């Protein structure tokens, strides 16, 4: 059995997330090694995923923000 482009495309996200069975992973690998169009799509999706992972790991808020929010909520609840 071999995957078609549609079957491979439908599984790319799970493939990137390593959520496929061994057989499904092998079938996607085989398809990607022989199909330039799907391989390009895979590379694009993998790049997007890497960029999202990098952004998620970057601190967005100041380190003391959480403690300030907790203090504000505590003050608000004691005033009520």
C-alpha positions in Angstrom: 0.0 0.0 0.0 1.1 3.5 -0.8 -0.3 6.9 0.3 -1.6 9.3 -2.3 -0.9 13.0 -2.1 -4.3 13.6 -0.4 -3.7 10.8 2.2 -0.3 12.2 2.9 -1.5 15.8 3.2 -4.3 14.7 5.5 -1.7 13.3 7.9 1.0 16.0 7.7 0.0 17.7 11.0 -0.1 14.4 12.9 3.2 13.4 11.2 4.8 16.7 12.4 3.5 16.1 15.9 4.7 12.5 15.8 1.2 11.2 16.5 1.0 8.6 13.7 1.5 4.8 14.1 4.7 3.3 12.9 3.0 2.0 9.7 1.4 5.4 8.9 4.8 7.2 9.6 6.5 4.8 7.2 3.9 5.4 4.5 4.2 9.2 4.9 8.0 8.9 4.8 7.9 6.8 1.6 5.5 9.3 -0.1 7.6 12.3 0.9 10.7 10.7 -0.4 9.2 10.3 -3.8 6.9 13.3 -4.2 8.4 16.7 -4.5 5.2 18.6 -4.1 4.3 16.9 -0.8 7.9 17.2 0.4 7.7 21.0 -0.3 4.5 21.2 1.7 6.0 19.2 4.5 9.0 21.6 4.6 6.7 24.6 4.7 4.6 23.1 7.5 7.7 22.1 9.5 9.1 25.7 9.1 5.9 27.2 10.4 5.8 24.8 13.3 9.4 25.6 14.2 8.7 29.4 14.1 5.6 29.0 16.3 7.6 26.9 18.8 10.3 29.6 18.9 7.7 32.3 19.5 6.0 30.3 22.3 9.3 29.9 24.1 10.1 33.6 24.1 9.0 35.4 27.2 6.2 37.9 26.3 5.3 39.4 29.7 7.6 40.8 32.4 8.7 38.2 35.0 6.9 40.0 37.8 3.6 40.3 36.0 2.1 37.2 37.5 2.9 38.3 41.1 1.4 41.8 40.4 -1.8 40.2 39.1 -2.1 37.9 42.1 -1.6 40.9 44.5 -4.2 42.9 42.6 -6.7 40.0 42.7 -6.1 39.5 46.4 -6.6 43.2 47.1 -9.8 43.1 45.0 -11.2 40.1 46.8 -10.5 41.4 50.3 -12.2 44.7 49.4 -15.3 42.9 48.3 
